[in-house]
Amino acid sequence: MGDKTRVQVSKLKPGRYILIDDEPCRIGNITVSSPGKHGSAKARIEAVGIFDGKVRSIVKPTSAEVDVPIIDKRTGQIIAITPDTVQLMDMETYDLFDVPIATGVNDEIKDKLKEGINVEYWETLGRIKIMKLKGES
Amino acid sequence: MDPKKAVLKESSTEGIKELPITGPWLENVDSLEEIINYYERIGFQATHLGKAIEIWKKVEKKRENGEEVRVFLGYTSNIISSGVREIIAYLVKHKKVDVIVTTAGGIEEDFIKALKPFILGDWSVNDAEMRQKGINRIGNIFVPNDRYVEFEKYMIPFFERLLEIERREGRPLTASEVIYKLGRYMDEKLGKEKEKSVIYWAYKNNIPIFCPALTDGSFGDMLYFFKEERGDRELIIDIANDIVKLNNLAIIAKETASIILGGSLPKHAIINANLFRGGTDYAIYITTAIPWDGSLSGAPPSEGVSWGKIKAKADYVEIWADTTLVFPILVWMVMKE
């Protein structure tokens, strides 16, 4: 689950998502130069990787299409916590899977994880990240 | 001191040739050419134009007799923005010049005009409104943005081609080589309009065009986007090896002539190259720049003599005038008369 789609650059906004170098990134800033002697209108997009926190930027004509990740936002329950991983159960499908704490959990909630609580987790392009807490089940 | 003697001081023209100042008597002339033939005796800048015609005719006569006078032509971008572009393309088509130096606009605007023309505009318009409308102004010439958008469609594949060539040859191309390849590209991709292009004829006749500041224009803007979009750092344009080519062209020639429209980079690059041979033998400058700020652009040929860029005994003249008024007349009188 989790795929990608094509979106025209002119339709992107800060807060939306984009794939840069195959990494899903959240768009922070877009600077557009209107058509001029440099040719057609261009956008410079600065974005932060969802999974690695790395800042990336690309430049594209505003008429170009780019890959945008389709992000599935799902609810899961924390079944077990080990030093390295969190075992999660999807509340819809009851699938069980492990998520590595180092790369698969939002830094802001890393020390708030407790067994039994519900979390919102994102799945895209076969990768998973636990993003926020959703309270006790 | 007797005031009368002060006012009516006796004169002496010893050592001065007495050539009368005179303009054409319009009842006795039948053509514009006859009028221009009077220019040397009209005074002020008309005299300078008359002298320029004489100097260039001398150069042409030598070339027609098979004597080598290598002609360097330099011009700034605004010259190509104007209709003088067609005059220059004519000179290049008929091999009346041997080496060209220009700035970035002199390259890209020549290419763009083979796609779509610029249009006649006005000096005083609301420039902020022009920006809203997407129309760029060069003096009283308008260049709508769509010209550049169209140009970009040709440049992206052209940059890809350059990259391919550089990979294949294992070295960066020099700016003059890039411009030569641009001429070939025009030959392949464009229609009849290319036949009024300077770059096209320079390619056909193997006349090198040097442009050390090639990135300082739309060409450079598009190069920037090409590189940023692809993360490319491979495509390089070499200016170091071009200076070797340019200087050697001046050194090896038997005699050289420097025809320079405007100032700045093209002017300096040409007279500097001629420094290596002890100075150019003929020089015609056409400029509106003034010398009083010490700029090179305003410096007359005589200043170049102090640098050894122009021979002390060289035949030179400077016309202080807008090139668009003067150059078509100069070329016509030299080439067609």
Boltz contact constraints between the chains, C-beta under 6 A:
constraints:
  - contact:
      token1: [A, 35]
      token2: [B, 134]
      max_distance: 6.0
  - contact:
      token1: [A, 35]
      token2: [B, 145]
      max_distance: 6.0
  - contact:
      token1: [A, 35]
      token2: [B, 149]
      max_distance: 6.0
  - contact:
      token1: [A, 36]
      token2: [B, 145]
      max_distance: 6.0
  - contact:
      token1: [A, 37]
      token2: [B, 148]
      max_distance: 6.0
  - contact:
      token1: [A, 37]
      token2: [B, 218]
      max_distance: 6.0
  - contact:
      token1: [A, 38]
      token2: [B, 221]
      max_distance: 6.0
  - contact:
      token1: [A, 39]
      token2: [B, 148]
      max_distance: 6.0
  - contact:
      token1: [A, 39]
      token2: [B, 149]
      max_distance: 6.0
  - contact:
      token1: [A, 39]
      token2: [B, 152]
      max_distance: 6.0
  - contact:
      token1: [A, 39]
      token2: [B, 222]
      max_distance: 6.0
  - contact:
      token1: [A, 40]
      token2: [B, 149]
      max_distance: 6.0
  - contact:
      token1: [A, 42]
      token2: [B, 225]
      max_distance: 6.0
  - contact:
      token1: [A, 59]
      token2: [B, 228]
      max_distance: 6.0
  - contact:
      token1: [A, 59]
      token2: [B, 229]
      max_distance: 6.0
